[in-house]
Amino acid sequence: MAYVAFVPARSGSKRLPGKNIKMLAGKPLVVHTLEAFVNAQKVDRVIFSTDSQEYWDIANRYIKSDKLVLDYREPEQAGDKVKIFDYLKDGYQKIFSDPNDVFLMGLPTVPLRNSQHIDEAIELFEEKGKPVFSATEYGFPISFAFYDEGDQWTPVFEHSPMLTGNTRSQDQKIAYHPNGAIYVRKIKDFQNSKLLTLYQNAVPYLMSRTHSVDIDNPIDFLVADAILASGN
């Protein structure tokens, strides 16, 4: 049984053109994620899935490893409306050579996850015997969440502290959300027609908010660059 990582990076980002190859701390964004998986002790192969020959050339320029292989996607397989989960479920037999292997995935927009996180997530998978997804704490208590209805607001939760007056932050329950850094699951799970997400029957591997920075806009690049410069 092998651990096979899958890193998707399409070239057609609309909100931030060229995001996946934009420089971060001296390296293109996607290279940070590819390096983390290539350098993880437990990972046997890293599949870089992209619709861009330029992206593949850049990856090979920075990473010299036999672990790294290409999954070339046609443009219609890499549009902004194509979900990676659907691509994997429909094409796992083509993408992965052995259904008995274990699949990992890491999104390139979460560049501060490192090889140690990946190996620890695999260890959790081995310990629990269940799929794993990485997650992190919300930056603000979700109990305060509300919907903007124009001239009024509506609380998301029935017992919102905005209604009860229990607004001390210490009294709010900590909530977490997936961060996209690491997923671990058996490849043969994709054979199950009832599998709708990578979170089904999975356990969370918790990461710090520092290592969970998600790149979506220029400000996120500045935050990530500052964290990397600080050595954290």
Solvent accessible surface area in square Angstrom, and as a share of the most:
residue,aa,sasa,rsa
1,M,157,0.70
2,A,24,0.18
3,Y,17,0.06
4,V,0,0.00
5,A,0,0.00
6,F,0,0.00
7,V,0,0.00
8,P,9,0.05
9,A,2,0.02
10,R,63,0.23
11,S,46,0.29
12,G,36,0.34
13,S,21,0.13
14,K,153,0.65
15,R,194,0.71
16,L,25,0.13
17,P,105,0.66
18,G,26,0.25
19,K,25,0.11
20,N,11,0.05
21,I,37,0.19
22,K,86,0.36
23,M,101,0.45
24,L,3,0.01
25,A,54,0.42
26,G,54,0.52
27,K,58,0.24
28,P,4,0.03
29,L,0,0.00
30,V,0,0.00
31,V,0,0.00
32,H,20,0.09
33,T,0,0.00
34,L,0,0.00
35,E,41,0.18
36,A,8,0.06
37,F,0,0.00
38,V,15,0.09
39,N,99,0.51
40,A,0,0.00
41,Q,169,0.75
42,K,65,0.28
43,V,2,0.01
44,D,74,0.39
45,R,63,0.23
46,V,0,0.00
47,I,6,0.03
48,F,0,0.00
49,S,0,0.00
50,T,0,0.00
51,D,29,0.15
52,S,14,0.09
53,Q,104,0.46
54,E,101,0.45
55,Y,6,0.02
56,W,43,0.15
57,D,66,0.34
58,I,15,0.08
59,A,0,0.00
60,N,55,0.28
61,R,152,0.56
62,Y,79,0.30
63,I,11,0.06
64,K,171,0.72
65,S,38,0.25
66,D,148,0.77
67,K,57,0.24
68,L,14,0.07
69,V,53,0.31
70,L,65,0.32
71,D,13,0.07
72,Y,101,0.38
73,R,4,0.02
74,E,82,0.37
75,P,89,0.56
76,E,130,0.58
77,Q,58,0.26
78,A,6,0.04
79,G,29,0.28
80,D,72,0.37
81,K,185,0.79
82,V,57,0.33
83,K,129,0.55
84,I,37,0.19
85,F,31,0.13
86,D,58,0.30
87,Y,16,0.06
88,L,0,0.00
89,K,41,0.17
90,D,126,0.66
91,G,15,0.15
92,Y,24,0.09
93,Q,148,0.66
94,K,132,0.56
95,I,17,0.09
96,F,7,0.03
97,S,98,0.63
98,D,54,0.28
99,P,56,0.35
100,N,89,0.45
101,D,11,0.06
102,V,0,0.00
103,F,0,0.00
104,L,0,0.00
105,M,9,0.04
106,G,0,0.00
107,L,55,0.27
108,P,7,0.04
109,T,24,0.14
110,V,0,0.00
111,P,6,0.04
112,L,13,0.06
113,R,4,0.01
114,N,59,0.30
115,S,27,0.17
116,Q,120,0.53
117,H,22,0.10
118,I,0,0.00
119,D,20,0.10
120,E,60,0.27
121,A,0,0.00
122,I,0,0.00
123,E,84,0.38
124,L,34,0.17
125,F,15,0.06
126,E,89,0.40
127,E,129,0.58
128,K,106,0.45
129,G,60,0.58
130,K,99,0.42
131,P,18,0.12
132,V,1,0.00
133,F,28,0.12
134,S,1,0.01
135,A,2,0.02
136,T,4,0.03
137,E,69,0.31
138,Y,90,0.34
139,G,50,0.48
140,F,135,0.56
141,P,35,0.22
142,I,59,0.30
143,S,27,0.17
144,F,39,0.16
145,A,38,0.29
146,F,101,0.42
147,Y,124,0.47
148,D,114,0.59
149,E,92,0.41
150,G,63,0.60
151,D,157,0.82
152,Q,122,0.54
153,W,101,0.36
154,T,52,0.30
155,P,32,0.20
156,V,56,0.32
157,F,82,0.34
158,E,142,0.64
159,H,142,0.63
160,S,0,0.00
161,P,5,0.03
162,M,71,0.32
163,L,105,0.52
164,T,82,0.47
165,G,56,0.54
166,N,77,0.39
167,T,73,0.43
168,R,142,0.52
169,S,74,0.48
170,Q,136,0.61
171,D,66,0.34
172,Q,24,0.11
173,K,183,0.77
174,I,101,0.51
175,A,23,0.18
176,Y,101,0.39
177,H,57,0.26
178,P,59,0.37
179,N,11,0.06
180,G,5,0.05
181,A,0,0.00
182,I,0,0.00
183,Y,16,0.06
184,V,1,0.01
185,R,8,0.03
186,K,99,0.42
187,I,1,0.01
188,K,90,0.38
189,D,35,0.18
190,F,4,0.02
191,Q,108,0.48
192,N,77,0.40
193,S,96,0.62
194,K,159,0.67
195,L,6,0.03
196,L,130,0.65
197,T,56,0.32
198,L,12,0.06
199,Y,85,0.32
200,Q,55,0.25
201,N,122,0.63
202,A,19,0.15
203,V,30,0.17
204,P,68,0.42
205,Y,25,0.10
206,L,92,0.46
207,M,15,0.07
208,S,56,0.36
209,R,138,0.50
210,T,52,0.30
211,H,44,0.20
212,S,10,0.07
213,V,22,0.13
214,D,77,0.40
215,I,1,0.01
216,D,51,0.27
217,N,60,0.31
218,P,76,0.48
219,I,119,0.60
220,D,28,0.14
221,F,11,0.05
222,L,126,0.63
223,V,67,0.39
224,A,0,0.00
225,D,59,0.30
226,A,62,0.48
227,I,29,0.15
228,L,54,0.27
229,A,91,0.71
230,S,71,0.46
231,G,68,0.65
232,N,116,0.59
